[in-house]
Amino acid sequence: MGRMKAGKPRRERPVAREQSLTETHEPDMPLRGWPRSHADSELTGPDEDECVVVTVHGVRHYLHATTAQELHASLGKTLVEYNAVCESAGMPGV
């Protein structure tokens, strides 16, 4: 899964007991710098085990490349469904 970094030992991940923030919603007002302030992605540096960091509404999510690819596929499928709903309602899709 993801890329292997030569000479980098695997680090133990802390186990979250209970997350206080398990869901988010769009902010009431657009964040400064829209659209990148709402959703952005980039490659991680060599000191990270994961390959990609996805930032949504200021929250950074570190993902392996395979997880990022699955997220991409899932979002694409969901947006196709969303566009079909929009079309049936006579509204423009995305």
Residue pairs with C-beta under 8 A, 6 or more apart in sequence:
1 64
1 66
1 67
2 49
2 50
2 51
2 64
2 65
2 66
2 67
3 51
3 64
3 65
5 46
5 49
8 46
8 49
10 49
11 49
21 59
24 56
24 57
24 59
26 38
26 57
27 57
30 37
30 38
31 37
31 38
31 57
31 58
37 57
37 58
38 56
38 57
39 54
39 55
39 56
39 57
40 54
40 55
41 52
41 53
41 54
41 55
41 68
42 52
42 53
43 51
43 52
43 53
44 50
44 51
44 52
44 53
44 62
48 62
49 62
50 62
50 63
50 64
51 63
51 64
51 65
51 68
52 62
52 63
52 64
52 65
52 67
52 68
53 60
53 61
53 62
53 63
54 60
54 61
54 63
54 68
54 71
55 61
63 71
79 93
79 94
82 93
82 94
83 93
83 94
86 92
86 93
86 94
87 93
